[in-house]
Amino acid sequence: MLVLTRKTGQGINISNEIVITIKEIKGNQVRLGIEASSNFKIYRSEIYEQIKAENTQALNLSQETPKNLSNFANTQKIKFNSSRFGELEINPSAVIEFPFGLVGIPDAHQFVMLEYSSPFSWLHSIDHPDIAFVVINGAELEPQFDVQVLTADKDIDLRPNDEIALINVVTVRPNIQASTVNVKAPIVVNMRNKKAKQIIIDSTDLSINLPLF
């Protein structure tokens, strides 16, 4: 780890891409100014770690939920194994590509949506048989959840006229009535190319664990 001492007005250049400037030092707080291109996503570390922990918890707890695959598509073209459901076959057009994985799970890049029990679905990894999340369509959460998504996101090649879908991860608790949904870090899916990413919204009005019921 590189440790530097800086004064107010001084900064740090990270390559040619990021400039961090000390704006103010007051007591035990430091105000930082960060200049970076839109390719870089900058998050408060404590929020990022909370989202990472919630994703892990949602993944672990979802393994305990009932195995229900009603109305699963009959098209049989891609085969993959699931620790919950055995061998599954899906249409290639159903694959959702996560170029950078999910928060805390960077190595899972291909997922598919499986019907569960309305309004819930499974977001199941094709790469890893043990990774599957219970998720809900963001539209089901209105009016509690409303987000303005940038119309030019290079990570998923999002263009101004592209249709998007919002998916929210559900953490299923041992007491089902205590289950929560993460509205602070929704998954945005570009419906044109089926590319997706999990974003973190810097707003104190949105909760990582909003009560579901």
C-alpha positions in Angstrom: 0.0 0.0 0.0 1.3 3.5 -0.9 0.9 6.0 1.9 1.2 9.7 1.1 0.9 12.9 3.2 -1.0 15.7 1.4 -2.1 19.2 2.3 -5.2 21.2 1.4 -5.0 22.0 -2.3 -2.5 19.2 -3.1 -3.5 16.2 -5.1 -2.7 12.8 -6.4 -2.7 11.7 -10.1 -3.4 8.0 -10.8 -2.1 7.4 -14.3 -3.6 10.0 -16.6 -7.1 9.0 -15.8 -7.9 10.1 -12.2 -7.0 13.2 -10.2 -7.7 13.3 -6.5 -7.5 16.8 -4.8 -7.6 17.5 -1.1 -10.3 20.2 -0.8 -10.6 20.6 3.0 -9.3 19.1 6.2 -11.6 19.6 9.2 -11.0 17.6 12.4 -11.0 13.9 11.5 -12.8 14.5 8.1 -11.2 15.1 4.7 -13.1 16.4 1.7 -11.9 15.1 -1.6 -12.4 16.2 -5.1 -12.2 13.5 -7.7 -11.8 14.0 -11.5 -12.2 10.9 -13.6 -13.6 9.9 -17.0 -17.1 8.4 -17.2 -15.5 5.0 -17.7 -14.7 4.9 -14.0 -17.3 4.2 -11.4 -16.5 5.8 -8.0 -18.3 4.6 -4.9 -17.9 5.2 -1.2 -16.0 2.1 0.1 -18.4 1.5 3.0 -21.4 1.5 0.7 -19.6 -0.8 -1.8 -18.7 -3.3 1.0 -22.3 -3.2 2.3 -23.6 -4.1 -1.2 -21.0 -6.8 -1.5 -22.0 -8.3 1.8 -25.7 -8.1 1.0 -25.1 -9.9 -2.3 -23.3 -12.7 -0.5 -26.0 -13.0 2.1 -28.7 -13.1 -0.6 -26.8 -15.8 -2.4 -26.3 -17.9 0.7 -29.9 -17.6 1.9 -31.4 -18.2 -1.5 -29.9 -21.7 -1.5 -32.4 -22.6 1.3 -35.5 -21.5 -0.6 -37.8 -24.1 -2.2 -36.9 -25.5 -5.6 -39.6 -24.4 -8.0 -39.1 -24.1 -11.7 -42.7 -23.8 -13.0 -43.1 -22.9 -16.7 -39.4 -23.2 -17.5 -38.8 -22.6 -21.2 -38.8 -25.8 -23.4 -36.3 -24.6 -25.9 -33.2 -26.8 -25.6 -30.0 -25.4 -27.0 -27.6 -24.5 -24.2 -27.0 -27.0 -21.4 -25.6 -26.1 -18.0 -25.7 -27.6 -14.5 -27.4 -26.2 -11.5 -26.8 -27.3 -7.9 -30.5 -26.7 -7.3 -32.2 -27.9 -10.4 -29.8 -30.3 -12.1 -29.1 -30.1 -15.8 -31.0 -27.3 -17.5 -31.3 -26.3 -21.2 -32.0 -22.8 -22.4 -32.2 -20.8 -25.6 -29.0 -18.8 -26.3 -31.1 -15.6 -26.7 -32.0 -15.9 -23.0 -28.5 -15.4 -21.8 -27.8 -12.1 -20.0 -24.1 -11.0 -20.1 -22.5 -9.3 -17.1 -19.2 -8.0 -18.5 -17.9 -7.2 -15.0 -19.9 -9.6 -12.9 -21.9 -8.4 -9.9 -20.6 -6.5 -6.9 -18.4 -8.9 -4.9 -18.9 -11.7 -7.6 -16.7 -10.5 -10.5 -16.2 -14.0 -12.0 -19.8 -14.8 -12.9 -20.5 -13.3 -16.3 -23.4 -15.2 -17.9 -26.8 -15.5 -16.2 -30.3 -16.6 -17.2 -33.7 -15.6 -15.7 -35.8 -18.6 -14.5 -39.4 -18.4 -13.5 -39.9 -19.0 -9.8 -43.1 -17.9 -8.1 -44.7 -14.6 -9.2 -43.5 -11.9 -8.7 -40.1 -13.5 -8.0 -37.6 -15.1 -10.4 -34.2 -16.8 -10.2 -31.2 -15.0 -11.7 -29.1 -18.1 -12.2 -25.4 -18.2 -13.2 -24.5 -20.3 -16.2 -20.8 -20.2 -15.3 -21.2 -21.3 -11.7 -23.8 -24.0 -10.7 -24.0 -22.7 -7.1 -24.7 -19.1 -7.9 -28.4 -18.0 -8.1 -30.3 -15.1 -6.7 -34.0 -14.6 -6.0 -34.8 -11.4 -7.8 -37.9 -9.2 -8.4 -38.7 -6.9 -11.3 -38.0 -3.3 -10.3 -41.4 -2.3 -11.8 -43.1 -4.3 -9.0 -41.6 -1.9 -6.4 -43.2 1.3 -7.6 -43.8 3.8 -6.2 -41.1 3.1 -3.6 -38.4 2.7 -6.2 -37.7 5.1 -8.9 -34.3 5.7 -10.5 -32.9 7.7 -13.4 -30.4 5.6 -15.3 -27.7 7.2 -17.4 -28.5 6.9 -21.1 -24.9 6.4 -22.2 -23.2 3.6 -20.2 -20.3 2.1 -22.1 -20.1 -1.0 -20.0 -23.4 -2.3 -21.4 -23.4 -0.2 -24.6 -26.5 1.7 -23.4 -27.8 4.2 -25.9 -30.5 6.9 -25.4 -33.3 4.9 -27.1 -32.5 1.5 -25.6 -35.1 -0.2 -23.6 -33.9 -1.3 -20.1 -35.1 -3.6 -17.4 -34.5 -3.2 -13.7 -33.9 -6.2 -11.5 -33.5 -6.1 -7.7 -31.9 -8.7 -5.6 -34.0 -10.2 -2.8 -32.5 -11.5 0.5 -34.7 -14.3 1.6 -34.6 -14.5 5.4 -35.3 -17.5 7.6 -38.5 -15.7 8.6 -40.0 -15.1 5.1 -41.9 -12.0 6.3 -38.5 -10.4 7.2 -37.1 -10.7 3.7 -35.7 -7.6 2.1 -34.9 -6.2 -1.3 -31.9 -4.2 -2.3 -33.1 -1.0 -4.1 -29.8 0.8 -3.7 -27.9 -1.5 -6.1 -30.3 -2.5 -8.9 -29.3 -4.5 -11.9 -29.8 -2.7 -15.2 -30.3 -4.9 -18.3 -30.0 -3.4 -21.8 -32.7 -5.3 -23.6 -31.2 -4.6 -27.0 -28.0 -6.6 -26.4 -28.8 -8.4 -23.2 -25.9 -6.9 -21.4 -26.3 -6.0 -17.7 -24.5 -4.5 -14.7 -25.2 -3.9 -11.1 -25.1 -0.2 -10.3 -24.9 1.6 -6.9 -27.0 4.7 -6.5 -25.5 7.3 -4.3 -28.7 8.3 -2.5 -29.5 8.1 1.2 -33.2 7.6 0.3 -32.6 4.2 -1.1 -32.1 1.2 1.1 -29.9 -1.9 0.8 -32.4 -3.9 2.7 -35.9 -2.5 2.2 -38.6 -4.7 3.8 -40.2 -6.6 1.1 -43.6 -7.2 2.7 
